[in-house]
Amino acid sequence: MSEKAKIILEGNEFELPVITGSEGEKAIDIGKLRDLTGYITLDSGFKNTGATTSGITFLDGELGILRHRGYDIEDLAANCSFLEVSYLILNGELPTAEQLVEFEAKISEHTLVNEGLEAMFKAFPTGSHPMGQLSSMISSLSLYYPKSLDPNRPEEAVKRTIIRLMAKMPTICAMIYKKRHGHPLVYPNNKLDYVTNFLNMTFGQVADPSYMADPVIVDAMNKLLILHADHEQNCSASTVRVVGSSQANLYSSISAGINALWGPLHGGANQEVLEMLEDIKNDGGDVEKYINKAKDKNDPFRLMGFGHRVYKNFDPRAKIIKKACDDVLDKLGVNDPILEIAKKLEEAALNDPYFIERKLFPNVDFYSGIIYRALGFPTDFFTVLFALGRLPGWIAQWQEMRTDKQPIARPRQIYTGAAPRPFVRMNDRA
Ligand code: CMC
């Protein structure tokens, strides 16, 4: 007999179906609750609400497990290229050697962007934030590819849009970097792999065609992108699904995801972490002072890079990144005093009852910024790198939402405003 949940409301008992996921997670299906009882559920911040079933990513926050399509993140990060993991996330299976070559070739056909996009930089104020630029540019792709606006296009055409977006994202990210520095653009070189091409467009110089990204940097970048590739129903992925559920096109949905990621509580935390570590360093390196600030409820300061909505034991990505961080700094011979502060802060927090009781551990953003800095990226560019890594995940979430034919997202609310009252004409208002 299939399991049921019973709910008693106003003396009446109702049965609700129970859903079990492939890893044994349980949910009560409340889809018919309002029809049956007149009640809705209330869950601010969706802390306990499953918005969808999904076959892309599994994570267990208590055990610190993260798997994409059944494969452990540790194995993927140690053995794959970013495009291999992207293929897995997008298609559900690891590619064969031929499938990967074909996927890479298709992407390299679309790496150029329309020259018109360059003109957008004239409109952006000097020094404007790269994430605002990125979301505007990705959104504008829908104007260059108006057929993408049609929600009923054949699947082959949708797949072309997906390839196009995967291909143009590194080019656009590199453009943002170049324009910020006032340097001429380096065009994509399609003989290079995805990550090397991105690094060459970013750090290469038109005047020096011989530039080639250091394999140590390519390796670290590959790993970082893989570690960010998907993270199930987080704020930005949910945003992509919500926006896409209105049948908005892929570019607009991803642009919305980029904006959600920008926030300091989400992907924007990697920039905030580095700025916080700089502040602590400039303030004399007193780690204890900042731990106390984070614990003080009257102080809005939070320890950035600590805590996670889902991970309550450790963030498996942070473990891998911490090791990669040590390796990269070692290989590049970088001695960053910020790393020392980060390590002290981590140690102090992990031994402090406030953080232990609340299960607050370093998350993915805590160490990634230190690596990005060692690789030569400016602080406000860090979240762009998160977005570049997260792209396949967002796309897969958008595709799954479509192919599962999910209805438009439209939560309900409990109204707490004024009761009905008679209208008062302007002259009679006090
Ligand atoms: N520093 C100090 N206290 C914290 C922190 C922190 N970083 N994070 C949570 N707390 C406290 C919070 O004040 C609350 O305490 P109390 O129970 O006494 O009121 C308790 O811990 C629970 O916090 P919450 O805000 O209810 O937890 P949440 O699940 O709503 O928020 C979070 C999760 C990630 C937004 C939060 O931990 C945070 O703001 N962290 C800092 C920002 C950050 O690093 N974000 C990156 C997340 S990982 C990358 C990604 O996937 O986006």
Residues whose N, C-alpha, C, O or C-beta is under 5 A from the ligand:
A	BS01	CMC	P264 L265 H266 G267 A269 A294 R302 L303 M304 G305 F306 G307 H308 R309 R358 N363 V364 D365
